């Protein structure tokens, strides 16, 4: 019979699989607690690096519909559950594995597709999303600057166009008021003529 702690662990791992866009299965035999902490820091906040029990992970993977780790769950196992930039996380893992031979990347999962160790390395070799966005922004920077200048020029023209009618309207109001004043001046003169008669 499963204990409540095991049920909770399976539920947590299942949830981690479902919420992640990528996962990398590793063996960490021989790494110290300090090295594992260093790895977690290098992976950033969007990646959860968890030491897991193989039997519970096999159950959780099945419940989450993940078949990529079948036959790979042996030895001291840890999984990087990646919710953010999978390329950056894969790069951090592969860089750490190069510097620390005790970390072995066994297999992975990216957007529902199974990856072997070389597939994880290939993912790490891609450009990260931030770098891609920066390059796209650089490419778009010139056209956007030109568009901004065009918008400013249009705003200036609109401002000029709205001021002129306002001046014309003020002149028209002055012209309308002037005849009224003239009529008021002429009216007493006309009254004076009728009183004389």
Secondary structure, DSSP 8 states (H G I E B T S, - for coil): ---HHHHHHHHHHHHHHHH-SEEEEEE-TT--HHHHHHHHHHH-TTEEEEEE-HHHHHHHHHHHT--TTTTT--SSEEEEEESS-HHHHHHHHHHHHHH-TT-EEEEEEETTEEEEHHHHHHHHHS--HHHHHHHHHHHHHHHHHHHHHHHHHHHHHHHHHHHHHHHHHHHHHHHHHHHHHHHHHHHHHHHHHHHH-
